[in-house]
Amino acid sequence: MKKKPALRTLADLVDDCIAPALAAQGFAASDVVVAWPEIVGERLAPYCEPVKIQWPRRPKGMGPDEPSDPAILVVRVEGAFALELQHLAPLIVERVNTRYGWRCVGRLSFRQGPVGRDRPAKPAVRLPDAPTIEEARRRVGELADEGLREALVRLGAGVMARRDG
C-alpha cells in the first residue's frame, strides 16, 4: 500500500521555490519580504521594499556559538519617502527582529531608486496589422536609401497602430 504524500499549504510550496533567491540576498526566510506591508504600513509599502540583508563578516577565530554583530537591512525607497522611513527606522528594525524572533537586524541602510511592486502593468504594445503597414509604406513613398525607408515605414506603422488602438 502506497503512502499518501502529506498535504502542504501553498505558502510552504512558494517558500521552497523562492528560498534560494532570498538566501542569495541574505534573507533566512521570506517572512520579511512577504510581510513588508505589515512591517512598514500599507501607506509606505508601495514606495519601499527590502532588498537584502548584509551580514557582517565574522572575525577569524570567532566560534560558531559566539554572538556576532547584527546585520544591516538594505531597503530601496523612492524619493521623499526616504526621510519618513529614516524617522521610522527604529520601529522597522524592531518589527523585523520581532518577525525573526531575535535581534538579527541592527540598522537600516537606504538606497534611493524606483520600487518595482504594486505598479500597474504597462499595456501590451499593439503591433501594426498589414493594412497599417501598407498605409505607412504609401505615406513614406520612395527613398534612395532602402534601409531608411523600411525604418520609417516601421516607425510610421507603429505610431499609427498606437493612435488607432
N, C-alpha and C positions, 0 to 999 in steps of 0.2 A: 504494500500500500504506500503510495507516494504521499509525502508530507506537503501540505499546502504552504505556499510562501506566506510569510507574515505580512499583514496589511500595514502599509506605511502612508503617512499623510503626504500630500503634495508638497508641503513645506519642507519635509525631510528630503524628498527627492530633489527638489530645486537646490537645497542647501548642498547636497552632494555634488551637484553639477557645477555650481559656481564656486565651491570651496577652493579649488586650485587657483583660480583667478584672484580671489580675495587673499589667499595666502601669499601670493606673489606681491601684493601691496601691503603686507604686514598685518592683515586682519585675521584674527584667530577664527572668527565665525562671521556670519552675515548679520548678526544681531544689530550692530551699529548702523550698517548700511540700510537695512530694511526698516529699522525703527527711527531713522533720521528725522522724519516729520514729527514724531513724538518727542524726540530729544530737543530739537530747536524750536518746535512750534510750527503749526500749519502755515502761519503767515510768512515765516522766514525760509521754510523748507524749499520753496521753488527757486530761491536765489542763492542757495549754498548747498554743497554736498561734500561728504567725506571722501578724500582722495586716497590717502594711505596713512598707515601708522609707521613712523620711523622709530625703530627700536635702537637704543644706544648700544654701542659695541661694549662687550664685556672685557674688562682688563685681563691681561694674561695672568694666569694663576688663580683667577677667581673661580671658586667651586660652583657647581650647578645648584646647590642649595642656598647659596648666599643671595640675598635680595639685590636686584640691580636697580638702576635709576629708572623712573617711569618714562614711557615713550612720549613722542610728540605726535599728535593727531593733526595731519595736514588737511586743511579744508579749502576747497575752491569756493570763492564768493564773488558775486557780481557787484561792481561799483560801490555805491554809497552804503550798501548793506554791510560792508566790512566793519565800519565803525560801530554799528549796532551789535554785530556779532562779537566784536572785541570787548564791548561792555558786558556781554553775556558769557564771555569765555569761562569764568569760574563756575558758573551754573552748568554750562555744557560739559565741562570736564567732570564735574560731579555726577551728572546724569549718565555719561558714558561709563564711568567707573562703576556706578550702581548697576548698569546694564551687564557689565562683565563680572561684577561681584568682587572686584579687588582693584587696588589703585594702580592700574596699568598705564593710564594717561596722566601726565603731569602738566602739560600745557598744550595750547593750540598754536598752529602756525598757519597763516592765511596766505593764499595765492589768489590774486585777483584774475578773473577771467570768466568767460561765459560758462554757464551751467547748462548741461545738456538735458536735464529731465524736465518733465511737465511742459514741454514745448509742443505747440500744435504742429502736427506733421505738415510738411510742405506738400501742396497739391502736386500730383503727378504731372509731369510735362506732357502736354498733348503733342504728339508727333503729327506733322502735316500729312494729309492724305494726297493721293495722286493728283486730283484736280487742283489743289492748292499749290503743289509743286509746279504744275504746268502753268498756272497763272503767274507765279513768281518768275518762271523762265521767260514767259512772254513779256513781262514788265521789264526785266533786265535787258532783254534784247541781245544784240550781237556785240561781242567784245573780242579784241585781238588775243587777249590772254585767256585761254580756256580755263585755267585754274582759278583765276579771279572771277570769271563768270560763274563757275559752279559754286564758289564760296558765297557770292552774292545771292545766287538762287537759294542756297540752303538758309542763309540769313533771312532773306525775304519771306520764304515759306514758313520759317519758324515764327517770325513776327506775325504773319497773317494767321497762323494756326492759333496763337495765343489770343489775338484780338477777336477771332471768331468763336473761341471756346468759351 
